[in-house]
Amino acid sequence: MLLAVDIGNTNIVFGCVDENDTITLSERISTNHSATAAEYAVLIKTILEMNGLSTKDIDDAVMSSVVPSVTGTVREAIKKLFGTEVMIAGPGVKTGLNILIDNPKQLGSDQAVDAVAAINSYPVPLIIIDMGTATTVSVVDSSRNYLGGLIMTGMKTATDALIQRTAQLPKIDFELPESIIGTNTIDCMKNGALYSNACALDGIIERIEEKLGEPCTAVATGGLAEAVVPLCRRNVILDKDLLIKGLTIIYRKNKKRT
């Protein structure tokens, strides 16, 4: 079984994929920048056991990361647990993407992995939205070329900044509101964050389609997408396993099945 890991600034996603490319495990934990390899090894082992798996079930591993300081730590943890080297999705690894941005090396590995999964799963042209610490929007045209995109402040990042700069606003959870009109401080904050992001996505999708001159398939992933996508007026496909799918495809492209 393949272990797929995506390290983000806020969360780390772990997935297990069997030989038929079926995802048998998908879990998300908070990124701990100060954790040791041993601590991450314990976390990974615990995640496997919680899902009825053991370290003996893992044959190989693939990883993407936008946090260099954590990459080596998690890689060492995986080697300790499974005795295998980790394939890193990055320069020198085949993705099948034709990247047309000014400097392809600047493309975040998570954006590349998302795009690989999307073009292998959904009709092009594509708008791919990943909602995490930042909200990234990637655009793939009808010829499957990666054109570029947008980067916005993530919903939680913006809300945390608002709380830090005001004296009386509390921390909030992002749950679907009953009404757009809040009647207390928490609901007003929640509605402001959720609906502003939903409206932003609707508007961005519309303007990208105007630029391309044709309708696009919109796909969203990331830890906050589940709260925002239901509020969008545009049809946005929610795919919480997009990163795991992309890592699996990249692994298969670069390593023969055993």
PyMOL commands that set and color helices and strands:
alter all, ss='L'
color gray80, all
select helices_A, chain A and resi 37-50+55-57+68-82+104-106+109-119+155-164+185-212+225-231+242-254
alter helices_A, ss='H'
color red, helices_A
select strands_A, chain A and resi 2-7+11-17+23-30+60-65+86-88+98-99+126-131+134-140+145-153+217-221+236-238
alter strands_A, ss='S'
color yellow, strands_A
deselect
rebuild
show_as cartoon
